[in-house]
Amino acid sequence: MAFELRELTVTEDRQIYGMAREIGPGENGFVNSLYTAGYSKFLNLLPVLRDHSAGIGLPPGHVPQTLYFLYADGVPVGYGKLRHWLTDSLLVTGGHIGYCIRPAARGKGYGTALLAGLLGKASELGIKRALLTCDEDNQGSRSVIEHNGGRLAEVDNRYCRYWIDLTSVQAAAGRRPG
């Protein structure tokens, strides 16, 4: 199976919209920022999110974040958000990376591939240690994070906080989808 990680553009198509609708507004702490009431709103949202990756027009208290889509054999199966740095709030929950796989594609290794690719992008941004958080009862996400080198730092208020060292040779070895 061929994987491809693509950065958000302003020309995303109905496949991405369909995936966003399938994922829904959010679950397990992941907020689906692409979920909208209609296709025209989705299309209007894309340039705003693209600007946010460059730090343009950010809401107060937000940091730049870049969206990436994972494609498997040409079909979008999930997407992730890479936050360029952490705020005090993101240190508690959210971390550097959030990701989600569309329900029909779960349990097939796509989450592991997506996170691996996002960690590579984080390293390219100069992030040395990536923080990821997930709900304590989200065993699927915990497994994906641990498979990508995540070390559990603590469980606090039902959130797991994991750190991944992006400088180690072992951690960098699996950082490419495909």
Long-range contacts (C-beta under 8 A, 24 or more apart in sequence): 1-72, 1-73, 2-72, 2-73, 2-74, 2-178, 3-70, 3-71, 3-72, 3-113, 3-117, 3-177, 3-178, 4-70, 4-71, 4-177, 4-178, 5-68, 5-69, 5-70, 5-71, 5-114, 5-117, 5-118, 5-121, 5-177, 6-68, 6-69, 6-71, 7-53, 7-66, 7-67, 7-68, 8-46, 8-49, 8-50, 8-53, 8-66, 8-67, 8-68, 8-69, 9-46, 9-50, 10-46, 10-47, 10-50, 11-46, 12-42, 12-46, 12-69, 14-39, 15-75, 15-76, 16-69, 16-76, 16-79, 17-42, 19-76, 19-77, 19-78, 19-79, 19-102, 22-102, 22-103, 22-104, 23-100, 23-102, 23-103, 27-100, 28-134, 28-135, 28-138, 28-141, 29-93, 29-98, 29-133, 29-134, 29-135, 29-138, 29-159, 30-98, 30-99, 30-100, 31-98, 32-100, 33-67, 33-81, 34-67, 34-79, 55-84, 61-87, 61-89, 63-87, 63-90, 66-121, 68-114, 68-117, 68-118, 68-121, 70-101, 70-110, 70-113, 70-114, 70-117, 70-177, 72-105, 72-110, 72-113, 76-102, 77-101, 77-102, 77-105, 77-110, 77-114, 78-102, 78-105, 78-110, 78-111, 78-114, 79-114, 80-114, 80-115, 80-117, 80-118, 82-118, 82-121, 82-122, 82-125, 84-125, 85-127, 86-131, 90-131, 91-131, 92-133, 92-156, 92-159, 93-133, 93-159, 94-133, 95-130, 95-131, 95-132, 95-133, 95-161, 95-162, 96-122, 96-127, 96-130, 96-131, 96-132, 97-122, 97-130, 97-132, 99-144, 106-140, 107-140, 111-140, 111-141, 111-144, 112-144, 112-147, 112-148, 113-177, 113-178, 114-177, 115-144, 115-145, 115-148, 116-148, 116-174, 116-175, 116-176, 116-177, 117-175, 117-176, 117-177, 119-148, 119-149, 119-164, 119-166, 119-171, 119-175, 120-172, 120-175, 120-176, 122-166, 123-166, 123-172, 123-175, 127-166, 128-165, 128-166, 128-167, 129-163, 129-164, 129-165, 129-166, 129-167, 130-163, 130-164, 130-166, 131-161, 131-162, 131-163, 132-161, 132-162, 132-163, 132-164, 133-159, 133-160, 133-161, 133-162, 134-159, 134-160, 134-162, 135-159, 135-160, 136-160, 148-174, 148-175, 149-174
